[in-house]
Amino acid sequence: PEGEYVSIRKISKELGISFHFLTKILQKLTDEKILNSLRGTNGGVALARKKADINLLEVIRAIDGQNVWNGCYLGLPGCSDEKPCPMHDHWKDQRTRLKEYLASKNLEALSGSIDIIKAKLRGEVF
């Protein structure tokens, strides 16, 4: 819930994610002002802003960095607009559309699907 701190250990346990791995991800989100962090017995993490004000593109940028959008789709060195790989132009268009889509989706819109996301993280089948 917005404004409520949740224990990192609790999140780790509920999602079946390594505590140390999750801590590293949450630290990145805290550094980018997407989350607030509070130490202590009643500490944990909480959203720094309203769910409607946090879009998926900024979450991805916080975790993976800006370079996730800059590399060659095929991983080929030297791929550029001047020397494109076979997928360059297609990936460039797709990347633009994907970034626009992710920027249009906020946490509020996705919060209704949280039970499905949790189940998939645990490997449950529907």
Salt bridges, closest charged atoms under 4 A:
GLU14 OE2 - LYS10 NZ 3.97
GLU14 OE1 - LYS118 NZ 3.60
GLU58 OE1 - ARG49 NH2 2.58
ASP81 OD1 - HIS88 NE2 2.70
ASP81 OD1 - LYS92 NZ 3.13
GLU124 OE2 - ARG122 NE 3.35
